[in-house]
Amino acid sequence: MFKEKSKPIYKGQLDEAFLRENFKENHSKSINFSMPRKPRKNGQEAKMIGSSNEQICIASGINDTNHVFFEIAGRGQLTNQSLKQILENKIEEGAIISTDKRSNYKTILKLFNVREHNTYQSNTKENYKNLGNINSLHSRFKNFIRQMHGMATRRLENYLVWFTWIENFKRNENKNELIINSLSINKYDTTIREYKNTPYLYMEYWNS
């Protein structure tokens, strides 16, 4: 799993997480943005569950070497198309994958010729036992986001990269080399001005 060539077979766990869409940031001075919905008061929760269209879906995975990935999959329900695109370069042929019983995984994993696909019913003891690694990963991710005291959804990709780097760094045997390689990067794809103008995700939902 995750296309690491040091082993012929990988065991991995996949699952998705959902975050409520957040338009945090000061929009009072903005001339290019207007809130697409009424702002919510502090502590007020959106009336939504699971995969509401006002939530952003994040596909995630962890393998038997504790290497992880988090990628934005879209708005609301996880789709076959987005899952296939995300897993395209991550699933090794012959891997052993465990997921919940969401039908997307059954459909898409067949395309990658996995050796085994084990499924478990959500919110059961069997699920927590056999999907313990991914469940624990999601718990750490929620704590990470909670420490941000609110996070604008348009910055989500940056936070996912940050969290993923932390997780992979903790288990990397060559930590010094990883730090040096990170510091040696002197080219940036995004300037500060471009970062400030990061577009909002999937706004066509509100425009329609």
Secondary structure as GFF3:
##gff-version 3
##sequence-region A 1 208
A	DSSP	beta_strand	11	20	.	.	.	ID=ss1
A	DSSP	beta_strand	55	63	.	.	.	ID=ss2
A	DSSP	beta_strand	68	75	.	.	.	ID=ss3
A	DSSP	alpha_helix	80	87	.	.	.	ID=ss4
A	DSSP	beta_strand	96	100	.	.	.	ID=ss5
A	DSSP	alpha_helix	103	109	.	.	.	ID=ss6
A	DSSP	three_ten_helix	110	112	.	.	.	ID=ss7
A	DSSP	beta_strand	116	120	.	.	.	ID=ss8
A	DSSP	alpha_helix	125	130	.	.	.	ID=ss9
A	DSSP	alpha_helix	132	146	.	.	.	ID=ss10
A	DSSP	three_ten_helix	153	155	.	.	.	ID=ss11
A	DSSP	alpha_helix	156	170	.	.	.	ID=ss12
A	DSSP	alpha_helix	175	183	.	.	.	ID=ss13
A	DSSP	alpha_helix	192	196	.	.	.	ID=ss14
A	DSSP	alpha_helix	204	207	.	.	.	ID=ss15
###
